[in-house]
Amino acid sequence: MVFKFPSGITARLALLIFSTLSLVVPEVLVAQQRSPQVVVPESTFNFGSVPQGQRVVHEYELRNAGDGDLSIQRVSPACGCTATTLSSKVVRPGGSEKIKVEFDTTGFSGVKTKLIQVLTNAPDKPELTLTLTGTVVRGVSLVPERLDFGDVHAGSSVSTRTKQFTLETKEGMEISVTGAKSYSPYISVRQVAAEPRRYTYSVELLPGAPKGDLRDRIVVEFDGGKQASVNIPVSASILADLRVIPSTVSFGIVGGTTVLERRVRFENSSGSKIAVSGIESSHPAVSASLIEVEAGKKGVLVVKLDPSRMGGDLKANLELKTNHPVDRVVSLSVYGMQPPR
């Protein structure tokens, strides 16, 4: 086949065009085939043991072993406590770039692992993970780390309502204890011993704490170091000195006219004897009497139900009047149901 040049193009000009195309087209094809290859010599760094509050800094190296430009598209730390910096987002073939990672250990303790995700345009490894791991050592240690008093009677002895904790600062750390306190009017804290880097405190639950679950804290304050204070949780279940066990009586489904009877324990856990001056019922079908087992300390409460006076399903309340300085009234709930009609 004979190729004809357009009018006006000489043979010399045509030769020049073919020569130029023969040089440019291969270069374009070669450029299109070039690609980056990311290499990370060290993707995991263990910073060992560091004191709480210290800032850990490490640089990870990323190398481009390919023949195309490596683009670092995104660097994402797993949490806000870790920060990253990057001087350039493009790494030329044969070059390298460093990702600087900083981890603020304030508020952390124990073994910690932080992950940094890196996205690139490398076809063989578009996503890679950098790992920062190590142990954060608290500047202080607590024994115990929380105070649980369990069940405590309002009138129990001081020894029952008192516990201790010891706080020790780590050697070589510039930390000193300035004090320990509680914001609760029912918790008293005082220092009972002090040695170099070791402090012992006594904690007492004060009389007058409301019945039920107590949940509070003790705050120990420091001078020096990154940590300004530490909280010690305090928990207790404050029980009344006077109790009926159980506190609820159920007669279930009540039929017929025979008077029914249930018995419950009555206990006084205070250090003094008390007297029950009377028992009042909120319903005419329910009555009660107290049989003393140990005068002023223990007894049996006999609860009676007269079905003929129920007048429907029963929900009543018994109140024992006492001379206790705090628990002047002890209550007992009584339930019963009539058969379905």
C-alpha positions as CSV (number, residue, x, y, z in Angstrom):
1,M,0.0,0.0,0.0
2,V,1.3,3.4,-0.9
3,F,0.8,6.2,1.7
4,K,0.1,9.6,0.3
5,F,1.0,12.7,2.3
6,P,-1.5,15.6,2.4
7,S,-0.8,18.3,0.0
8,G,1.9,20.7,1.1
9,I,3.9,18.1,3.3
10,T,7.2,17.3,1.9
11,A,9.0,14.0,2.3
12,R,11.5,15.6,4.7
13,L,8.8,17.0,7.0
14,A,7.0,13.7,7.0
15,L,10.2,12.0,8.1
16,L,10.6,14.5,10.9
17,I,7.0,13.8,12.2
18,F,7.5,10.0,12.2
19,S,10.8,10.4,14.0
20,T,9.2,12.5,16.7
21,L,6.3,10.2,17.3
22,S,8.6,7.2,17.6
23,L,10.3,9.0,20.6
24,V,7.3,10.4,22.4
25,V,4.8,7.4,22.3
26,P,7.1,4.9,24.1
27,E,7.9,7.5,26.8
28,V,4.2,8.1,27.4
29,L,3.6,4.3,27.7
30,V,6.5,3.9,30.1
31,A,5.2,6.8,32.2
32,Q,1.8,5.2,32.4
33,Q,3.4,1.9,33.7
34,R,5.4,3.6,36.5
35,S,4.0,3.0,40.0
36,P,5.1,3.7,43.6
37,Q,6.0,1.0,46.1
38,V,5.8,1.8,49.8
39,V,8.2,0.2,52.3
40,V,8.0,0.7,56.1
41,P,11.2,-0.6,57.8
42,E,9.5,-0.4,61.2
43,S,5.7,-0.4,61.5
44,T,5.6,-1.1,65.2
45,F,7.4,0.8,67.9
46,N,7.5,-0.2,71.6
47,F,8.3,2.8,73.8
48,G,8.8,0.6,76.9
49,S,7.7,2.0,80.3
50,V,7.2,5.7,80.7
51,P,5.7,7.7,83.7
52,Q,2.2,8.9,83.4
53,G,2.0,12.4,81.8
54,Q,5.1,12.0,79.6
55,R,4.7,12.7,75.9
56,V,6.0,9.9,73.7
57,V,7.4,10.9,70.4
58,H,8.5,8.6,67.5
59,E,9.1,9.0,63.8
60,Y,8.1,6.2,61.3
61,E,9.9,6.1,58.0
62,L,8.1,5.5,54.7
63,R,10.3,4.7,51.7
64,N,9.3,4.7,48.0
65,A,10.9,1.7,46.4
66,G,8.9,2.1,43.1
67,D,9.5,4.2,40.0
68,G,6.4,6.4,40.4
69,D,5.6,9.2,42.9
70,L,4.2,7.9,46.2
71,S,1.3,10.0,47.5
72,I,0.5,9.9,51.2
73,Q,-3.2,10.6,51.0
74,R,-4.3,10.5,54.7
75,V,-2.8,9.8,58.1
76,S,-5.4,9.0,60.8
77,P,-4.7,8.4,64.5
78,A,-7.1,6.1,66.3
79,C,-7.8,8.7,69.1
80,G,-7.4,12.3,69.9
81,C,-4.6,11.6,72.4
82,T,-2.3,10.8,69.5
83,A,-1.1,13.5,67.0
84,T,0.8,13.1,63.7
85,T,2.7,15.5,61.5
86,L,4.0,15.1,58.0
87,S,6.4,17.4,56.2
88,S,5.5,16.3,52.6
89,K,2.7,14.2,51.1
90,V,4.7,13.2,48.0
91,V,7.7,10.9,48.1
92,R,9.7,10.7,44.9
93,P,11.1,7.3,43.7
94,G,14.0,6.2,45.8
95,G,13.1,8.8,48.5
96,S,11.7,8.6,52.0
97,E,9.4,10.6,54.3
98,K,8.9,10.4,58.1
99,I,5.6,10.5,59.9
100,K,6.0,12.0,63.4
101,V,3.7,10.6,66.0
102,E,3.1,12.0,69.5
103,F,1.2,10.3,72.3
104,D,0.2,12.2,75.4
105,T,0.1,9.7,78.3
106,T,-1.8,12.0,80.7
107,G,-4.7,10.2,82.2
108,F,-3.5,6.8,80.9
109,S,-2.0,3.8,82.8
110,G,-1.1,0.2,82.1
111,V,-0.3,-1.3,78.7
112,K,-1.5,0.9,75.9
113,T,-1.5,0.4,72.1
114,K,-2.3,3.2,69.7
115,L,-2.9,2.7,66.0
116,I,-2.3,5.1,63.1
117,Q,-3.8,4.4,59.7
118,V,-2.0,5.6,56.6
119,L,-3.6,5.6,53.1
120,T,-1.4,5.8,50.0
121,N,-1.6,5.5,46.2
122,A,0.7,2.4,46.2
123,P,-1.2,-0.4,44.4
124,D,0.5,-3.1,46.4
125,K,-0.3,-1.5,49.8
126,P,-2.9,1.2,49.6
127,E,-3.6,1.0,53.4
128,L,-1.1,0.3,56.2
129,T,-1.1,0.5,59.9
130,L,1.5,2.0,62.3
131,T,1.5,0.7,65.9
132,L,2.7,2.5,69.0
133,T,2.7,0.4,72.1
134,G,4.2,0.4,75.6
135,T,3.4,0.7,79.3
136,V,2.3,3.9,81.1
137,V,3.3,3.8,84.8
138,R,1.2,5.9,87.2
139,G,3.1,8.3,89.4
140,V,1.2,7.0,92.4
141,S,-0.1,3.7,93.6
142,L,-3.1,3.1,95.8
143,V,-3.8,0.2,98.2
144,P,-6.7,-0.4,98.0
145,E,-7.9,1.5,94.9
146,R,-11.5,1.7,96.2
147,L,-13.1,1.5,99.6
148,D,-16.2,-0.7,100.0
149,F,-17.7,-0.8,103.5
150,G,-20.4,-3.3,102.6
151,D,-23.4,-3.4,104.9
152,V,-23.0,-0.8,107.7
153,H,-25.6,-0.2,110.5
154,A,-26.2,3.4,111.3
155,G,-25.4,2.8,115.0
156,S,-22.5,0.4,114.5
157,S,-19.1,1.0,116.2
158,V,-16.4,3.3,114.9
159,S,-14.1,0.4,114.0
160,T,-16.8,-1.0,111.8
161,R,-17.3,2.3,110.0
162,T,-13.5,2.9,109.5
163,K,-11.1,1.8,106.8
164,Q,-7.6,2.9,105.6
165,F,-5.9,3.3,102.4
166,T,-2.2,3.9,101.6
167,L,-0.8,6.0,98.8
168,E,2.8,5.7,97.5
169,T,4.6,7.9,95.0
170,K,7.0,6.3,92.6
171,E,10.7,6.8,93.2
172,G,12.4,9.3,90.9
173,M,9.1,11.2,90.2
174,E,8.7,14.8,91.3
175,I,5.3,14.3,93.1
176,S,4.3,15.1,96.6
177,V,0.9,14.7,98.3
178,T,-0.7,17.9,99.4
179,G,-3.8,16.4,101.0
180,A,-6.9,14.2,100.9
181,K,-10.5,15.2,101.4
182,S,-14.1,14.3,100.8
183,Y,-16.9,16.6,99.8
184,S,-19.5,14.4,101.5
185,P,-20.8,15.5,105.0
186,Y,-20.9,11.7,105.9
187,I,-17.2,10.9,105.1
188,S,-14.3,11.9,107.3
189,V,-10.7,11.7,106.0
190,R,-7.5,12.2,108.1
191,Q,-3.8,11.3,107.7
192,V,-2.6,8.8,110.2
193,A,1.0,8.1,109.0
194,A,3.6,9.6,106.7
195,E,6.9,8.2,105.5
196,P,9.1,9.2,102.5
197,R,6.8,8.7,99.4
198,R,4.3,6.8,101.5
199,Y,1.1,8.2,103.1
200,T,-1.7,6.4,105.0
201,Y,-5.2,7.8,105.6
202,S,-8.1,6.8,107.7
203,V,-11.6,7.1,106.3
204,E,-14.7,7.0,108.6
205,L,-18.4,6.9,107.7
206,L,-20.0,9.3,110.0
207,P,-23.3,8.7,111.9
208,G,-26.3,10.3,110.2
209,A,-25.7,9.0,106.7
210,P,-29.1,8.4,105.0
211,K,-30.3,4.8,104.7
212,G,-29.6,3.1,101.5
213,D,-26.7,2.9,99.1
214,L,-23.9,5.5,99.6
215,R,-21.7,6.3,96.6
216,D,-19.1,9.0,96.9
217,R,-15.3,9.6,96.5
218,I,-12.2,10.8,98.2
219,V,-9.9,13.2,96.3
220,V,-6.2,13.0,96.9
221,E,-4.3,16.1,95.5
222,F,-0.7,16.3,94.4
223,D,2.0,18.9,93.8
224,G,4.3,18.3,90.8
225,G,4.1,16.0,87.9
226,K,1.3,15.9,85.3
227,Q,-1.4,14.4,87.5
228,A,-3.1,17.0,89.8
229,S,-5.4,14.6,91.7
230,V,-6.7,11.0,91.9
231,N,-10.2,9.8,93.0
232,I,-10.8,6.9,95.4
233,P,-14.4,5.6,95.1
234,V,-16.2,5.0,98.4
235,S,-19.3,2.7,98.6
236,A,-21.5,1.4,101.4
237,S,-25.0,0.2,102.1
238,I,-26.3,2.0,105.2
239,L,-28.7,-0.1,107.1
240,A,-31.1,1.0,109.8
241,D,-30.4,-0.1,113.4
242,L,-33.9,-1.4,113.7
243,R,-35.2,-3.9,111.1
244,V,-37.9,-6.3,110.4
245,I,-36.8,-9.3,108.3
246,P,-38.3,-9.6,105.8
247,S,-39.7,-6.1,105.4
248,T,-42.7,-7.4,103.3
249,V,-45.3,-10.0,104.2
250,S,-47.5,-11.6,101.6
251,F,-50.5,-13.8,102.4
252,G,-51.0,-14.7,98.8
253,I,-54.6,-15.6,97.7
254,V,-56.8,-15.4,100.8
255,G,-60.0,-17.4,101.1
256,G,-62.3,-18.5,103.8
257,T,-62.8,-16.9,107.2
258,T,-59.9,-18.4,109.3
259,V,-57.5,-15.8,110.7
260,L,-54.1,-16.3,109.1
261,E,-50.7,-15.7,110.7
262,R,-47.1,-14.8,109.6
263,R,-44.0,-14.2,111.6
264,V,-41.0,-12.0,110.9
265,R,-37.9,-11.2,112.9
266,F,-37.3,-7.9,114.7
267,E,-33.7,-6.9,115.3
268,N,-31.9,-4.0,117.0
269,S,-28.3,-3.7,115.8
270,S,-27.5,-0.6,117.9
271,G,-25.4,-0.6,121.0
272,S,-28.4,0.3,123.2
273,K,-31.6,-1.5,124.1
274,I,-34.8,0.0,122.7
275,A,-38.5,-0.4,123.6
276,V,-41.4,-0.8,121.2
277,S,-44.2,1.5,122.6
278,G,-46.9,0.4,120.2
279,I,-47.9,-1.1,116.8
280,E,-50.3,0.7,114.4
281,S,-52.0,-0.8,111.4
282,S,-53.3,1.1,108.3
283,H,-56.0,-1.6,107.7
284,P,-58.6,-3.1,110.1
285,A,-57.9,-6.7,108.7
286,V,-54.3,-6.6,109.8
287,S,-52.9,-6.6,113.4
288,A,-49.6,-7.5,115.0
289,S,-48.0,-8.2,118.4
290,L,-44.3,-8.5,119.4
291,I,-42.8,-11.4,121.3
292,E,-39.5,-10.4,122.8
293,V,-36.7,-13.0,122.5
294,E,-33.9,-10.8,123.9
295,A,-35.2,-7.7,125.8
296,G,-34.6,-4.6,123.8
297,K,-32.5,-6.4,121.2
298,K,-34.5,-9.2,119.4
299,G,-38.0,-10.3,119.0
300,V,-40.6,-12.0,116.8
301,L,-43.4,-9.9,115.2
302,V,-46.6,-11.9,114.8
303,V,-48.7,-10.6,112.0
304,K,-52.4,-11.6,111.7
305,L,-54.9,-11.2,108.8
306,D,-58.6,-11.5,109.2
307,P,-60.0,-12.4,105.8
308,S,-63.6,-11.4,106.8
309,R,-62.4,-7.8,107.1
310,M,-60.4,-7.5,103.9
311,G,-63.1,-6.0,101.6
312,G,-61.1,-6.7,98.5
313,D,-57.4,-7.0,97.7
314,L,-55.2,-5.9,100.6
315,K,-52.3,-3.5,100.8
316,A,-51.6,-2.5,104.3
317,N,-48.8,-1.0,106.4
318,L,-47.7,-1.8,110.0
319,E,-45.7,0.7,112.0
320,L,-43.7,-0.1,115.1
321,K,-43.3,2.9,117.4
322,T,-39.9,2.9,119.2
323,N,-37.8,5.1,121.5
324,H,-34.7,4.8,119.2
325,P,-33.2,8.3,118.7
326,V,-33.2,8.0,114.9
327,D,-35.4,5.0,113.8
328,R,-38.5,6.1,115.7
329,V,-40.8,4.2,113.3
330,V,-40.1,0.8,111.7
331,S,-42.5,-0.2,108.8
332,L,-43.7,-3.5,107.5
333,S,-45.7,-3.9,104.3
334,V,-48.5,-6.5,104.2
335,Y,-50.2,-7.8,101.0
336,G,-53.1,-10.2,100.2
337,M,-55.4,-11.0,97.4
338,Q,-58.9,-12.4,97.3
339,P,-59.7,-15.3,95.0
340,P,-60.9,-14.4,91.5
341,R,-64.7,-14.4,91.0
